[in-house]
Amino acid sequence: MRPTFRRSIAVLMVVAAVAACSAAQTLREEADRREVLVGTAARAYLLTEGRYVTTLARDYNLLEPENELKWEAIHPAPQVFDFLPGDQLVEFGRLHRMKVRGHCLVWGRYVPRWLSDGHYSADQLRQLLHEHISQVVSHYKGKLFAWDVINEAMDENGRLRSSLWYDQPGIGEAGRGTAYIEQAFRWAHEADPEALLFYNEAEGEALNVKSDALYAMVRDFKRRGVPIHGVGLQMHILDLKPDIAGITANIRRLTGLGLQVHITELDVALPVDGEGRPRNAADWQRQAEIYRSVALACFSQPGCTAIQTWGFTDKYSWIRNWTKGNKGSPLLFDREYVPKPAYFAFRDALRSLPLRMRAPLQ
Ligand code: XIL
């Protein structure tokens, strides 16, 4: 062999070795190696779309039905439970060795008309809620590892919201503080003692009057033995200006109570034009940096064990509807399922964490 030829083979081998070492790992591979959960909300009716399912299974080790387990969907008439779409997502998760989170058992919104307009007495409502929680949690026993038991019970000032369950006369707990919330946790725990039970909330991510109230409530629950295991921080970021230091401190104080924190509904909305395209090209990078910072704020603390985004492709994000067309493009993949700068920044944040940084998740 001529020396120059031998040299070029050697060079090629080095190049190949370097390429193999830095071979692109998926988000999921990076998460698995560090025993953290990286998940997304998913919709059962999209499981027929090829790129949707390949992306979901390739990049995530956790999924959560986006709407399928809400009262309106799963309990559409008094004696009728429709488990099918939820079951399809759970089965998808099983086939692809993903964990599945349940969302949600009690919420003042997305309740069916038969319930909200039913003029039920407090006792009847109590029975209906007990029955609902028992049926739904038992159906998914052993299949869902965690549940958002209560969703968004507080208003922006941290006071308990007026809702079917709180006050009209509802479950009959008005004026009795958090009684209906505690009761829901106890019923869920009875139905599946293994499931991790979460209180899930919006706008309480950083340090503010709402997160103070949330902290006080869950600290009280822990002290009095209410079966709560974690807090879900939704984290819909609508203004490109999250207070990362505040978020980090809030996660620290919550995990300091011995609770897990899951970031449950992360998305980072950008101002968009009528076509849904970002108005400002520099926003891609700002969005990426926010995803990176949130990933680090959570995963650098051992009690923060999961980050879920609220969908993964911009094609199906809820944000444009919610913001009446003003904001959009909030997720890790664009409408063609191409990973965005946010994807790479999020993955880089995972890569920067030490391997085997925490005890295996249950
Ligand atoms: C949203 C879904 O994304 C939409 O598809 C649906 O039309 C309305 O609900 N907080 C929550 C989620 O806890 O359940 C909401 O999901 C978004 C806000």
Residues whose N, C-alpha, C, O or C-beta is under 5 A from the ligand:
A	BS01	XIL	E66 W318
